[in-house]
Amino acid sequence: MDTETEKRPQAVNNLIWIIPDEEKKEKGGLVIPSQGRVKPHFGIIYSVGSNVTEEKIREGRIAIFHRGIGMMLEYDGKNYLILEQQMVIGVDDPDL
């Protein structure tokens, strides 16, 4: 088993790990750091727990959720947002 596979976090139960869209560039080119803004309201689904029953919630899709919910977690230098299945209000496929 390679090191990259061993370090990849896995969601459990009905939890979903999301990589939030944190960087926002304003029209003038100014980048606002994540701590200066409200939590993101969408992100890429990174890992899906085995008890997630909604078939549209899959890795690689874009999850849409209310601001200020879930738990932010830094793991191995990356930020993740952890949500329960019912917190996701919409899903979009970036390939469509």
MOWO-V341657 format. One record per residue. OMEGA is omega in radians with two decimals (NA if undefined). D_FIRST is the distance of its C-alpha to the first C-alpha in Angstrom with 1 decimal. Layout:
# MOWO-V341657
OMEGA	D_FIRST
OMEGA	D_FIRST
This chain:
# MOWO-V341657
-3.10	0.0
-3.06	3.8
-3.11	6.7
3.12	8.5
-3.12	6.8
-3.08	7.0
-3.09	10.5
3.11	11.7
-3.13	14.6
3.07	15.5
3.11	19.1
3.10	20.6
-3.12	23.9
-3.12	26.2
-3.14	24.8
3.06	23.9
-3.09	22.3
2.98	24.2
-3.06	24.0
3.03	27.8
-2.96	30.0
-3.06	31.3
3.13	33.1
3.11	36.5
3.12	38.7
-3.11	42.4
-3.12	44.9
3.13	46.1
3.14	42.7
3.09	42.2
3.12	38.7
3.13	38.9
-3.05	36.1
-3.12	34.3
3.13	36.2
-3.10	39.5
3.03	39.0
3.13	38.6
-3.14	35.0
3.13	33.8
3.00	34.6
3.13	32.0
-3.14	28.4
3.10	25.3
-3.07	23.5
-3.10	19.9
-3.08	18.8
3.13	20.9
-3.06	21.2
-3.13	21.5
3.07	25.2
-3.04	26.2
-3.13	28.8
-3.05	30.0
3.12	28.5
3.11	29.4
-3.11	27.0
3.10	23.8
3.10	21.1
3.10	22.7
3.12	26.2
3.10	28.7
3.09	29.7
-3.06	33.3
3.11	34.3
3.10	37.2
3.01	37.2
3.12	36.7
3.11	34.7
-3.11	31.2
3.06	29.4
-3.11	28.2
3.01	25.1
-3.12	23.6
3.10	19.9
3.08	18.1
3.13	21.3
3.11	21.5
3.10	24.1
2.99	23.6
-3.11	26.4
-3.10	25.8
2.93	28.2
-3.08	29.2
-3.06	29.6
3.11	33.4
3.13	33.4
-3.09	32.4
3.12	35.7
3.13	34.6
3.12	31.8
3.12	32.1
-3.08	30.0
-3.13	29.8
-3.13	29.9
NA	33.3
